Amino acid sequence: MSQRIVIDPITRIEGHLRIEAEIKNGKVAEAYSAGTMVRLLEEILKGRDPRDAWAYVGRVCGVCTTVHSLASVRSVEDALDIVIPPNAEMVRNIMFAVQNMQDHVIHFYHLHALDWVDVVSALKADAKKTSEIAQSISNWPKSSPGYFSDLQKRLTKFVESGQLGIFANGYWGHPAYKLPAEVNLLAVAHYLEALEWQKEIAKVHTIFGGKNPHPNYLVGGMACAISIDDASGINAERLAYVHGLLKDAKTFVEQVYIPDLIAIASFYKDWGAIGGGLGNYLAYGDLPTNGYRDVSSYKFPAGAILNKEVTKILDVDMRNDSEIQEFISHSWYEYAGGDDAGLHPWKGETKINYTGPKPPYDFLNVEEKYSFLKTPRWKGNAMEVGPLARVLVGYGRGREDYKDVVDSTLKALDVPITALFSTLGRTAARGLEAKLMTNWALEFYDTLIANIKNGDTRMANMEKFKPESWPEKAQGVGHTEAPRGALGHWIVIEDQKIANYQLVVPSTWNASPRDKDGNPSAYESALKDTPIADEHKPVEILRTIHSFDPCLACAVHLYDEEGKHVSKVSVM
């Protein structure tokens, strides 16, 4: 006998996601992923000044608070053939690295850890034993018995009051939790410490970008000025402060995040064989060290992997209209050429055609359209994007920095490389990236300082900033690697205005519905065969979905419960 369960909304993510799963013999037989909200930024941008697009798309999400703006300015620069100064590239790289490592820490502790950590169990912990565990895996100074004992007392007050606050609504006591009470207490302590750390590292964005979230970008470079002795510019004092924050980040990642990741993963090695899914991986690459157009200089290498063949990395061409296409066979949109057509983003259309049930409803009709997410494909293949894709591509490209962190982690956990193709591998990949990122950020900083010492303080190239110099028609693509995966913005400029703009975002790749042939995308595929101990408390489904770090705000104008428009944004 099978039973369909619904999780709607999935929590601890950004945006609105619904998962429906068929449970048979204690496992997920089939799963369906539905984005239940749509933003329609593509239509909002039509007719606007291309130089302003970054400010609109940056508001897609307050979590990935820089990546859309970065992809946007790059798309315009690509269309208009603008080359930015090296300093601007390094500042963009530093801001990118900060966003990435902050996002990975937030994901591990605040969005995903509670799928593995039983908070209430920490009340039973022996604080002295927790201290011994902490000191055995790290040199982090906050590890005394008294420190953990005081935290335990605070946590006890939460529980006894009946108001768990940020720890409410968990599946505490679920049989899928395996950590000893002492490790649970350690994880809760670092959960709270990570809250403090993440707000500190974000100050880098306020120094270079003026604010966080949504720091400022500029077509042609960056809007901040290097002025070593001027109190109003990026001076020596501010640069030194950035350096201190980057060094603190390296310490936190290496002494807190990575040890916790390995310690927790060691109790869940069975998840190295669960949640693998497609086996196809896609990365656009990023973090240029010799200009954005020199893909070979990227710290994040680009490439695609099919059928888990890590030794065979395929090249990706984002301009080729036969490589990246979006389909809508199971999406609440319509194309002028019919629902079975696949459109490259430069020719993309975003016209809503909602044909789904009126809420409240029991189940979606998954044989028809059931999501506000389109279905992207690379050469016809469903692809997984994200940290795991990037780590596998880097490893497959033979990069020594990737091989070092991957091989050392596999050795520490005593698991084979095949364990990477899993929920556990997806979660571990974020930590490995964060470790790489802390070193790269300091490299970018050193390069920036060296440029300044050599007399180069340029931060913007304004040569082609004025529309009078633009061609009558131009098109460009800007890409980056958001914390959640490959992100592309495609722009068409006509008569100095945006004629078409399409975003294909990480969660569109991962969370999209089936294609016209019924093939699942990453979420739907990864959930198959997941064991479910209690169908009323499906923490196992949350583990795999959260391992992707969903962000539906990017992927999906608002409706009321009867399907009517709540608001309309007019293009002036």
LINHU-V48251 format. One record per residue. N is the residue number from 1. SS is DSSP state (H for helix, E for strand, - for the rest). D_FIRST is the distance of its C-alpha to the first C-alpha in Angstrom with 2 decimals. Layout:
BEGIN
n: {N:N}
ss: {SS:SS}
d_first: {D_FIRST:D_FIRST}
END
This chain:
BEGIN
n: {1:2:3:4:5:6:7:8:9:10:11:12:13:14:15:16:17:18:19:20:21:22:23:24:25:26:27:28:29:30:31:32:33:34:35:36:37:38:39:40:41:42:43:44:45:46:47:48:49:50:51:52:53:54:55:56:57:58:59:60:61:62:63:64:65:66:67:68:69:70:71:72:73:74:75:76:77:78:79:80:81:82:83:84:85:86:87:88:89:90:91:92:93:94:95:96:97:98:99:100:101:102:103:104:105:106:107:108:109:110:111:112:113:114:115:116:117:118:119:120:121:122:123:124:125:126:127:128:129:130:131:132:133:134:135:136:137:138:139:140:141:142:143:144:145:146:147:148:149:150:151:152:153:154:155:156:157:158:159:160:161:162:163:164:165:166:167:168:169:170:171:172:173:174:175:176:177:178:179:180:181:182:183:184:185:186:187:188:189:190:191:192:193:194:195:196:197:198:199:200:201:202:203:204:205:206:207:208:209:210:211:212:213:214:215:216:217:218:219:220:221:222:223:224:225:226:227:228:229:230:231:232:233:234:235:236:237:238:239:240:241:242:243:244:245:246:247:248:249:250:251:252:253:254:255:256:257:258:259:260:261:262:263:264:265:266:267:268:269:270:271:272:273:274:275:276:277:278:279:280:281:282:283:284:285:286:287:288:289:290:291:292:293:294:295:296:297:298:299:300:301:302:303:304:305:306:307:308:309:310:311:312:313:314:315:316:317:318:319:320:321:322:323:324:325:326:327:328:329:330:331:332:333:334:335:336:337:338:339:340:341:342:343:344:345:346:347:348:349:350:351:352:353:354:355:356:357:358:359:360:361:362:363:364:365:366:367:368:369:370:371:372:373:374:375:376:377:378:379:380:381:382:383:384:385:386:387:388:389:390:391:392:393:394:395:396:397:398:399:400:401:402:403:404:405:406:407:408:409:410:411:412:413:414:415:416:417:418:419:420:421:422:423:424:425:426:427:428:429:430:431:432:433:434:435:436:437:438:439:440:441:442:443:444:445:446:447:448:449:450:451:452:453:454:455:456:457:458:459:460:461:462:463:464:465:466:467:468:469:470:471:472:473:474:475:476:477:478:479:480:481:482:483:484:485:486:487:488:489:490:491:492:493:494:495:496:497:498:499:500:501:502:503:504:505:506:507:508:509:510:511:512:513:514:515:516:517:518:519:520:521:522:523:524:525:526:527:528:529:530:531:532:533:534:535:536:537:538:539:540:541:542:543:544:545:546:547:548:549:550:551:552:553:554:555:556:557:558:559:560:561:562:563:564:565:566:567:568:569:570:571:572}
ss: {-:E:E:E:E:E:E:E:-:-:-:-:-:E:-:-:E:E:E:E:E:E:E:E:-:-:E:E:E:E:E:E:E:E:E:-:-:-:-:-:H:H:H:H:H:-:-:-:-:H:H:H:H:H:H:H:H:H:H:H:-:-:-:-:-:-:H:H:H:H:H:H:H:H:H:H:H:H:H:H:-:-:-:-:-:H:H:H:H:H:H:H:H:H:H:H:H:H:H:H:H:H:H:H:H:H:H:H:H:H:H:H:H:H:H:-:-:-:-:H:H:H:H:H:-:-:H:H:H:H:H:H:H:H:H:H:H:-:-:-:-:-:-:-:H:H:H:H:H:H:H:H:H:H:H:H:H:H:H:H:H:-:-:-:H:H:H:-:-:-:-:-:-:-:-:-:-:-:-:-:H:H:H:H:H:H:H:H:H:H:H:H:H:H:H:H:H:H:H:H:H:-:H:H:H:H:H:H:H:-:-:-:-:-:-:-:-:E:-:-:E:-:-:-:-:E:-:-:-:-:-:-:-:E:-:H:H:H:H:H:H:H:H:H:H:H:H:H:H:H:H:H:H:H:H:H:H:H:H:H:H:H:H:H:H:-:-:-:H:H:H:H:H:-:-:-:-:-:-:-:E:E:E:-:-:E:-:-:-:-:-:-:-:-:H:H:H:-:-:E:-:-:E:E:E:-:-:-:-:-:-:-:-:E:-:-:-:-:-:-:-:-:-:E:E:E:E:-:-:-:E:-:E:-:-:-:-:-:-:-:-:-:E:-:H:H:H:-:-:-:-:E:-:-:-:-:-:-:-:-:-:-:-:-:-:-:-:-:-:-:E:-:-:-:E:E:E:E:-:-:E:-:-:E:-:-:H:H:H:H:H:H:H:H:H:H:-:-:-:H:H:H:H:H:H:H:H:H:H:H:H:H:H:-:-:-:H:H:H:H:-:-:H:H:H:H:H:H:H:H:H:H:H:H:H:H:H:H:H:H:H:H:H:H:H:H:H:H:H:H:H:H:H:-:-:-:-:-:-:E:-:-:-:-:-:-:H:H:H:-:-:-:E:E:E:E:E:E:E:E:E:E:-:-:E:E:E:E:E:E:E:E:E:E:-:-:E:E:E:E:E:E:E:E:-:H:H:H:H:H:H:-:-:-:-:-:-:-:-:-:-:H:H:H:H:H:H:-:-:-:E:-:-:-:-:-:-:-:H:H:H:H:H:H:H:H:H:-:-:-:E:H:H:H:H:-:-:-:E:-:-:-:-:-:E:-:-:-:-:-:-:-}
d_first: {0.00:3.80:6.86:10.41:13.23:16.90:19.91:23.01:25.61:25.31:28.30:30.99:31.53:34.04:32.90:29.76:26.47:22.97:19.87:16.49:13.68:10.13:8.52:6.25:7.38:10.06:11.51:12.31:11.25:13.58:16.13:18.74:22.10:24.32:27.90:28.70:32.48:35.31:38.83:40.67:43.40:44.07:45.49:47.33:49.19:50.56:54.34:54.82:57.05:55.27:56.97:55.15:51.63:50.94:51.48:48.88:46.14:46.74:45.35:41.94:40.99:42.78:40.81:41.74:45.08:47.24:45.28:45.13:48.86:49.57:47.67:49.42:52.97:52.30:51.21:54.50:56.53:55.01:55.82:59.38:60.05:60.77:61.08:60.85:63.12:61.98:62.12:59.72:57.31:57.56:57.07:54.01:52.70:53.40:51.65:48.68:48.55:48.78:45.97:43.80:44.44:44.20:40.87:39.43:40.64:39.26:35.89:35.72:36.94:36.15:33.06:31.10:32.43:30.68:27.34:28.84:31.52:30.98:33.98:34.06:34.01:37.36:39.00:38.80:40.47:43.87:45.91:48.25:45.50:44.10:47.64:47.90:44.69:45.91:49.30:47.91:46.03:48.39:51.90:50.74:53.32:51.09:49.82:51.91:50.55:52.17:50.41:46.93:48.00:49.21:45.99:43.98:46.16:45.54:41.79:42.01:43.80:41.01:38.39:40.65:41.49:37.85:38.39:36.89:38.22:36.98:34.56:32.78:29.06:28.01:25.12:27.83:26.87:23.49:22.74:22.74:26.45:28.64:32.21:34.89:36.38:39.56:37.94:36.12:39.58:41.08:38.49:39.03:42.77:42.54:40.18:43.13:45.73:43.95:44.23:47.99:48.28:46.41:48.84:51.78:50.84:50.29:54.06:54.61:53.27:55.72:58.61:58.01:56.13:57.65:54.47:50.85:48.44:49.45:52.57:55.08:55.17:57.78:57.89:60.34:59.68:59.35:61.07:62.35:65.86:67.00:70.16:70.85:73.62:72.55:70.80:69.02:67.46:65.27:67.93:68.28:67.02:63.78:63.21:63.75:61.26:58.63:59.43:58.89:55.50:54.38:55.57:53.79:50.57:51.00:51.52:48.48:46.15:47.58:47.99:45.02:42.25:42.22:42.59:39.77:37.52:38.18:37.99:34.58:33.18:34.34:31.73:28.85:29.61:26.01:25.52:27.93:25.06:22.54:22.76:25.21:23.95:26.37:29.21:31.62:34.11:36.91:39.95:42.98:45.11:47.62:50.38:53.33:56.37:58.60:57.69:54.46:55.18:55.47:51.83:52.97:54.23:50.89:49.68:46.14:46.21:44.54:42.30:38.96:36.74:34.36:31.80:32.95:36.41:38.36:41.53:41.56:42.10:42.46:44.83:43.75:45.93:45.04:47.68:46.39:44.70:42.53:41.07:39.61:38.13:35.88:33.48:32.05:29.62:26.90:29.47:31.24:34.58:36.64:39.07:42.23:41.46:37.93:34.47:34.10:37.23:37.40:40.25:42.18:42.83:46.54:45.53:42.55:41.81:40.15:39.82:37.01:35.17:32.47:30.17:27.18:26.05:28.35:27.23:25.66:22.45:18.76:17.76:19.91:20.11:19.70:20.71:24.11:26.13:24.48:26.93:30.62:30.78:32.12:30.83:33.56:33.83:36.45:37.55:34.25:32.23:29.88:31.58:31.08:34.14:35.30:36.89:34.86:35.95:39.52:39.60:38.26:40.77:43.57:42.69:42.47:45.79:47.35:48.43:49.79:48.90:45.21:45.34:47.01:44.46:41.42:42.78:44.02:40.67:38.75:41.41:41.20:37.45:37.78:35.03:35.31:35.75:32.23:31.06:32.41:29.61:27.21:26.68:29.33:31.67:31.41:32.39:35.14:36.59:37.58:39.59:41.26:42.24:43.66:45.77:47.10:47.70:49.94:52.25:52.28:53.12:56.17:57.18:57.06:59.11:61.70:61.99:62.52:65.22:66.91:67.09:68.62:71.15:72.13:72.97:69.97:68.70:67.33:64.02:63.84:64.98:65.99:67.72:65.23:64.01:66.04:64.54:67.92:67.27:63.86:63.30:62.55:58.98:57.02:53.48:52.04:48.99:48.63:46.01:45.16:42.47:41.01:39.46:36.06:37.18:39.11:40.74:42.85:45.08:46.64:49.69:51.92:55.34:57.62:60.96:60.38:57.18:53.46:52.41:48.84:46.85:43.33:41.37:38.56:37.29:35.12:32.11:32.31:31.90:29.08:27.16:27.57:25.00:24.31:27.34:28.13:26.55:23.20:24.03:22.89:25.50:25.87:23.57:20.63:21.24:21.90:18.65:16.55:15.39:16.62:15.41:14.44:15.70:15.28:13.31:16.11:18.73:17.74:21.12:19.94:19.39:22.82:24.37:23.73:24.55:27.60:28.74:29.66:31.58:30.54:33.40:32.35:35.81:37.14:34.56:34.28:40.36:38.04:36.51:36.16:33.08:34.22:34.65:38.45:40.59:41.53:44.34:46.07:48.05:51.05:52.56:56.31}
END
